[in-house]
Amino acid sequence: SRRSSTMSDDYAQKPTQEYGTTRSSSTGNSIQNLLVTLSVAGLWLLVTAAAPQGGYGAPDYEYPSTYWDKYRKYAVSVGAVGLGLGLIALLMTRFKPDMSDKKMLSIKSTDVSVLGAFSIFFVLWWGVGAGVCTFK
C-alpha cells in the first residue's frame, strides 16, 4: 500500500557521499526531537508551577489566596506558551515541512524561515523564563 505524502519521511536526515557527512533538511528528525523536548519541558513547567499547596496528592487540595503570586502566574504562562507553540511547531515540521522552510522575514539581509523565527522566539522566551523562574 502507498503511504500518504504527509506521512512521508522524505525530509528526514539522509547520508551523502560528500566527505562522509550527513545532510539534513531544516525539518529533519533532529529538529522534531528538539521540539518534543521543548514541549515536554513546557508541560513539566506548567504542571509543577500549577501544583496546589501540598502537591497533587495532598488530601486538602487547595490554593490559598496568596499562592498565586506574580512569579507563579508567570511560570505557568511560560510553560503554557512553550508547550503550545512547541506542539504547533512540531506538527508543522511533521505534516507541513514545506511551510516551515518558507521565508518569514529578513534580519540584516538574512532570510529567516518560519522555523527559524520559532527558534529565535524559543531562545528568548525560555532564556528569560528560566532566568526569572530561577532567580526571582
DRENDOKOL-265244 format. One record per atom (N, C-alpha, C): x, y, z; residue in three letters. Coordinates in pm, whole numbers, plus 50000, padded with zeros to 5 digits. Example, Ala and Ser with C-alpha at 12.3 -4.5 7.8 and 13.67 -1.06 7.14 Angstrom:
REM residues 2
> px  py  pz  vodren
> 51319  49431  50780  ala
> 51230  49550  50780  ala
> 51320  49670  50780  ala
> 51285  49775  50708  ser
> 51367  49894  50714  ser
> 51290  50003  50787  ser
This chain:
REM residues 136
> px  py  pz  vodren
> 50084  49881  50000  ser
> 50000  50000  50000  ser
> 50087  50124  50000  ser
> 50043  50226  49935  arg
> 50120  50350  49921  arg
> 50089  50442  50038  arg
> 50195  50499  50098  arg
> 50180  50591  50210  arg
> 50146  50730  50160  arg
> 50069  50798  50236  ser
> 50031  50935  50202  ser
> 50155  51025  50207  ser
> 50155  51132  50128  ser
> 50271  51222  50124  ser
> 50291  51295  50256  ser
> 50185  51314  50335  thr
> 50202  51383  50463  thr
> 50268  51293  50566  thr
> 50268  51164  50544  met
> 50331  51071  50637  met
> 50468  51025  50586  met
> 50520  51092  50487  ser
> 50648  51055  50427  ser
> 50764  51097  50516  ser
> 50871  51022  50506  asp
> 50994  51057  50578  asp
> 51098  51113  50482  asp
> 51055  51166  50369  asp
> 51146  51218  50267  asp
> 51233  51331  50318  asp
> 51187  51405  50418  tyr
> 51260  51521  50467  tyr
> 51353  51485  50583  tyr
> 51361  51359  50620  ala
> 51447  51317  50732  ala
> 51593  51317  50687  ala
> 51683  51302  50783  gln
> 51826  51304  50752  gln
> 51862  51193  50655  gln
> 51943  51226  50557  lys
> 51988  51130  50458  lys
> 52141  51140  50447  lys
> 52209  51026  50444  pro
> 52355  51032  50428  pro
> 52392  51080  50288  pro
> 52505  51147  50277  thr
> 52554  51191  50147  thr
> 52690  51129  50123  thr
> 52732  51133  50000  gln
> 52863  51078  49963  gln
> 52974  51180  49982  gln
> 52939  51308  49999  glu
> 53038  51413  50011  glu
> 53104  51411  50148  glu
> 53230  51376  50153  tyr
> 53313  51381  50273  tyr
> 53258  51298  50388  tyr
> 53166  51203  50360  gly
> 53113  51117  50464  gly
> 53027  51189  50567  gly
> 52970  51303  50530  thr
> 52888  51379  50625  thr
> 52741  51342  50608  thr
> 52661  51387  50699  thr
> 52517  51369  50691  thr
> 52454  51504  50666  thr
> 52371  51509  50564  arg
> 52300  51633  50534  arg
> 52158  51620  50587  arg
> 52107  51725  50641  ser
> 51973  51724  50699  ser
> 51899  51846  50652  ser
> 51771  51827  50619  ser
> 51691  51945  50588  ser
> 51659  52015  50719  ser
> 51609  52137  50709  ser
> 51581  52212  50832  ser
> 51465  52152  50910  ser
> 51394  52057  50850  thr
> 51282  51996  50921  thr
> 51305  51848  50944  thr
> 51428  51807  50960  gly
> 51460  51666  50981  gly
> 51420  51616  51119  gly
> 51445  51489  51143  asn
> 51406  51426  51269  asn
> 51473  51489  51389  asn
> 51595  51540  51377  ser
> 51662  51601  51491  ser
> 51587  51727  51537  ser
> 51533  51802  51444  ile
> 51454  51919  51479  ile
> 51327  51876  51552  ile
> 51264  51772  51503  gln
> 51142  51723  51568  gln
> 51172  51673  51709  gln
> 51286  51608  51729  asn
> 51324  51564  51863  asn
> 51342  51682  51958  asn
> 51405  51789  51909  leu
> 51422  51908  51992  leu
> 51287  51972  52027  leu
> 51195  51973  51932  leu
> 51063  52031  51957  leu
> 50983  51947  52057  leu
> 51001  51816  52052  val
> 50937  51729  52152  val
> 50994  51761  52290  val
> 51126  51779  52298  thr
> 51190  51812  52425  thr
> 51139  51946  52479  thr
> 51127  52046  52392  leu
> 51073  52176  52435  leu
> 50929  52164  52483  leu
> 50849  52083  52416  ser
> 50710  52064  52455  ser
> 50700  51993  52590  ser
> 50784  51893  52611  val
> 50786  51822  52740  val
> 50830  51917  52851  val
> 50928  52001  52824  ala
> 50972  52099  52924  ala
> 50859  52197  52957  ala
> 50784  52238  52856  gly
> 50670  52327  52880  gly
> 50563  52259  52965  gly
> 50535  52134  52936  leu
> 50437  52059  53014  leu
> 50483  52042  53158  leu
> 50610  52009  53174  trp
> 50665  51991  53310  trp
> 50654  52121  53390  trp
> 50693  52233  53330  leu
> 50686  52362  53399  leu
> 50541  52398  53433  leu
> 50453  52375  53339  leu
> 50311  52405  53361  leu
> 50255  52323  53478  leu
> 50284  52194  53481  val
> 50232  52106  53586  val
> 50294  52140  53721  val
> 50424  52164  53726  thr
> 50488  52193  53855  thr
> 50453  52332  53907  thr
> 50441  52430  53820  ala
> 50408  52566  53865  ala
> 50263  52575  53911  ala
> 50175  52494  53853  ala
> 50033  52500  53888  ala
> 49996  52402  54000  ala
> 50095  52333  54054  ala
> 50066  52235  54160  ala
> 50005  52303  54282  ala
> 49904  52242  54342  pro
> 49844  52301  54461  pro
> 49939  52294  54580  pro
> 49912  52377  54680  gln
> 49995  52375  54800  gln
> 49984  52236  54862  gln
> 50096  52173  54890  gly
> 50097  52037  54943  gly
> 50108  51932  54833  gly
> 50106  51973  54707  gly
> 50122  51879  54595  gly
> 49990  51822  54547  gly
> 49996  51750  54437  tyr
> 49875  51694  54376  tyr
> 49816  51580  54459  tyr
> 49896  51515  54543  gly
> 49847  51404  54623  gly
> 49794  51446  54759  gly
> 49795  51573  54790  ala
> 49751  51621  54922  ala
> 49600  51598  54939  ala
> 49559  51558  55060  pro
> 49416  51535  55083  pro
> 49333  51664  55080  pro
> 49393  51775  55119  asp
> 49322  51904  55114  asp
> 49376  51986  54998  asp
> 49329  51953  54882  tyr
> 49372  52009  54755  tyr
> 49329  52156  54749  tyr
> 49418  52248  54788  glu
> 49376  52387  54796  glu
> 49481  52484  54740  glu
> 49432  52599  54703  tyr
> 49515  52710  54658  tyr
> 49481  52831  54745  tyr
> 49564  52861  54847  pro
> 49536  52980  54928  pro
> 49543  53107  54842  pro
> 49482  53213  54888  ser
> 49477  53337  54810  ser
> 49615  53394  54781  ser
> 49711  53370  54868  thr
> 49847  53421  54847  thr
> 49932  53329  54759  thr
> 49878  53215  54720  tyr
> 49954  53116  54645  tyr
> 49986  53162  54503  tyr
> 49892  53232  54440  trp
> 49911  53273  54302  trp
> 49977  53411  54293  trp
> 50104  53418  54331  asp
> 50177  53543  54317  asp
> 50217  53563  54171  asp
> 50275  53678  54140  lys
> 50306  53709  54001  lys
> 50411  53615  53941  lys
> 50503  53563  54021  tyr
> 50604  53472  53968  tyr
> 50544  53336  53932  tyr
> 50453  53287  54014  arg
> 50388  53159  53984  arg
> 50302  53172  53858  arg
> 50230  53282  53845  lys
> 50150  53305  53724  lys
> 50240  53314  53601  lys
> 50353  53381  53616  tyr
> 50447  53392  53504  tyr
> 50502  53255  53467  tyr
> 50536  53173  53565  ala
> 50589  53038  53538  ala
> 50485  52954  53465  ala
> 50359  52964  53504  val
> 50253  52891  53435  val
> 50242  52939  53290  val
> 50251  53070  53269  ser
> 50240  53122  53132  ser
> 50360  53080  53047  ser
> 50480  53078  53105  val
> 50598  53033  53029  val
> 50580  52888  52986  val
> 50534  52804  53078  gly
> 50512  52663  53044  gly
> 50402  52644  52942  gly
> 50291  52717  52957  ala
> 50177  52702  52865  ala
> 50212  52749  52724  ala
> 50277  52864  52713  val
> 50316  52915  52581  val
> 50423  52824  52519  val
> 50519  52780  52599  gly
> 50622  52689  52548  gly
> 50562  52558  52497  gly
> 50468  52503  52573  leu
> 50401  52379  52531  leu
> 50319  52402  52405  leu
> 50238  52505  52405  gly
> 50150  52530  52290  gly
> 50226  52556  52161  gly
> 50321  52648  52166  leu
> 50397  52680  52044  leu
> 50491  52566  52004  leu
> 50542  52493  52103  gly
> 50626  52376  52072  gly
> 50547  52271  51996  gly
> 50423  52246  52038  leu
> 50339  52148  51968  leu
> 50301  52197  51829  leu
> 50272  52327  51816  ile
> 50240  52383  51683  ile
> 50360  52366  51589  ile
> 50479  52401  51637  ala
> 50599  52388  51553  ala
> 50627  52242  51520  ala
> 50606  52153  51617  leu
> 50627  52010  51593  leu
> 50532  51958  51486  leu
> 50405  51990  51498  leu
> 50307  51945  51399  leu
> 50337  52004  51261  leu
> 50382  52129  51258  met
> 50415  52193  51131  met
> 50533  52122  51064  met
> 50637  52089  51142  thr
> 50753  52023  51081  thr
> 50721  51881  51038  thr
> 50627  51819  51105  arg
> 50593  51680  51071  arg
> 50500  51672  50952  arg
> 50397  51757  50949  phe
> 50294  51743  50848  phe
> 50298  51849  50738  phe
> 50367  51959  50760  lys
> 50381  52066  50659  lys
> 50526  52113  50652  lys
> 50620  52023  50618  pro
> 50761  52062  50619  pro
> 50794  52175  50521  pro
> 50722  52185  50411  asp
> 50748  52294  50317  asp
> 50714  52429  50378  asp
> 50611  52433  50461  met
> 50570  52558  50524  met
> 50675  52607  50623  met
> 50738  52514  50696  ser
> 50836  52555  50796  ser
> 50964  52612  50733  ser
> 50987  52580  50607  asp
> 51106  52633  50538  asp
> 51080  52765  50466  asp
> 50956  52810  50461  lys
> 50924  52935  50390  lys
> 50986  53055  50460  lys
> 51027  53152  50380  lys
> 51082  53276  50434  lys
> 50973  53353  50507  lys
> 51003  53393  50630  met
> 50906  53470  50707  met
> 50946  53617  50715  met
> 51077  53641  50733  leu
> 51126  53778  50744  leu
> 51275  53781  50715  leu
> 51329  53900  50705  ser
> 51472  53918  50685  ser
> 51528  54002  50798  ser
> 51640  53958  50852  ile
> 51709  54033  50956  ile
> 51849  54063  50904  ile
> 51878  54191  50883  lys
> 52008  54235  50830  lys
> 52043  54156  50703  lys
> 51953  54154  50608  ser
> 51966  54088  50479  ser
> 51984  53936  50488  ser
> 51947  53877  50601  thr
> 51949  53731  50617  thr
> 51805  53683  50624  thr
> 51769  53591  50535  asp
> 51633  53537  50535  asp
> 51613  53446  50656  asp
> 51498  53460  50721  val
> 51464  53378  50835  val
> 51337  53301  50800  val
> 51345  53167  50812  ser
> 51229  53084  50782  ser
> 51131  53087  50899  ser
> 51015  53027  50879  val
> 50916  53018  50986  val
> 50975  52940  51104  val
> 51041  52830  51075  leu
> 51103  52751  51182  leu
> 51217  52828  51248  leu
> 51290  52908  51172  gly
> 51394  52994  51229  gly
> 51336  53098  51322  gly
> 51220  53153  51286  ala
> 51153  53251  51372  ala
> 51106  53184  51502  ala
> 51054  53062  51492  phe
> 51019  52987  51613  phe
> 51143  52968  51700  phe
> 51255  52937  51639  ser
> 51379  52914  51714  ser
> 51423  53040  51788  ser
> 51420  53153  51720  ile
> 51457  53280  51783  ile
> 51364  53309  51900  ile
> 51233  53288  51878  phe
> 51137  53312  51985  phe
> 51165  53221  52105  phe
> 51188  53091  52079  phe
> 51211  52997  52190  phe
> 51337  53032  52269  phe
> 51442  53073  52203  val
> 51564  53112  52275  val
> 51535  53228  52369  val
> 51466  53330  52318  leu
> 51433  53446  52402  leu
> 51332  53409  52511  leu
> 51226  53338  52475  trp
> 51119  53304  52569  trp
> 51171  53217  52683  trp
> 51241  53107  52650  trp
> 51290  53016  52752  trp
> 51408  53077  52827  trp
> 51489  53158  52761  gly
> 51602  53223  52830  gly
> 51555  53317  52939  gly
> 51463  53406  52904  val
> 51408  53499  53003  val
> 51328  53421  53108  val
> 51248  53325  53064  gly
> 51166  53246  53157  gly
> 51252  53170  53257  gly
> 51360  53110  53211  ala
> 51449  53037  53302  ala
> 51515  53131  53401  ala
> 51556  53248  53354  gly
> 51618  53346  53443  gly
> 51523  53396  53550  gly
> 51402  53433  53509  val
> 51304  53485  53605  val
> 51263  53376  53703  val
> 51234  53258  53653  cys
> 51187  53149  53742  cys
> 51298  53098  53833  cys
> 51422  53111  53792  thr
> 51533  53063  53876  thr
> 51576  53167  53978  thr
> 51587  53294  53935  phe
> 51645  53396  54022  phe
> 51545  53499  54071  phe
> 51419  53464  54077  lys
> 51314  53560  54116  lys
> 51348  53629  54241  lys
